[in-house]
Amino acid sequence: MRGSPAAGDRGGSAGDRDSEAVAAAALHLSRGEVRETGLNAALIALAAVTAWLAPTW
C-alpha cells in the first residue's frame, strides 16, 4: 500500500527512539548485563545524529 509505514516501523520521532534506547540500556545495566548495552549505545548515537541533522534537511 502506498503511504503506509514499512513493516516494523513504529513511527515516532528520533527523541522517542532515543528515550527507548536509554531505557533499554538502563534495564540491561540494572540486570548486570553490561555486554548487551553495545547496541543500545549505537542506537542512542544514531538517534542523536538524526536529531542533530534533522533541522538541516
C-alpha positions in Angstrom: 0.0 0.0 0.0 1.2 3.4 -0.8 1.7 5.8 2.1 1.6 3.1 4.8 4.6 2.7 7.1 7.1 -0.1 6.5 6.7 -3.3 8.3 8.2 -3.0 11.8 8.3 0.8 11.6 6.6 2.2 14.7 7.0 5.8 13.6 7.7 8.4 16.2 10.5 10.9 16.4 14.2 10.4 17.0 13.7 11.6 20.5 11.2 8.8 21.2 13.6 6.2 19.9 16.4 7.8 21.9 14.5 7.6 25.1 13.5 4.0 24.4 17.2 3.1 23.8 18.2 4.9 27.1 15.5 2.9 29.0 16.7 -0.3 27.4 20.3 0.4 28.3 19.3 1.2 31.9 17.3 -2.1 32.1 20.4 -4.1 30.9 22.6 -2.3 33.3 20.3 -2.9 36.2 20.3 -6.6 35.4 24.2 -6.6 35.3 24.1 -7.3 31.5 26.9 -4.9 30.6 27.8 -6.7 27.3 24.3 -6.2 25.9 24.5 -2.4 26.0 26.6 -2.0 22.9 23.6 -2.0 20.5 21.8 0.4 22.8 24.7 2.8 22.7 24.8 2.6 18.9 21.0 3.4 18.8 21.5 6.4 21.2 24.3 7.7 19.0 22.2 7.2 15.8 19.2 9.0 17.3 21.4 11.9 18.5 22.9 12.3 15.0 19.4 12.1 13.4 18.1 14.8 15.8 21.2 16.9 15.1 20.8 16.6 11.3 17.0 16.9 11.1 16.9 20.7 11.1 19.3 20.9 8.1 17.1 18.8 5.9 
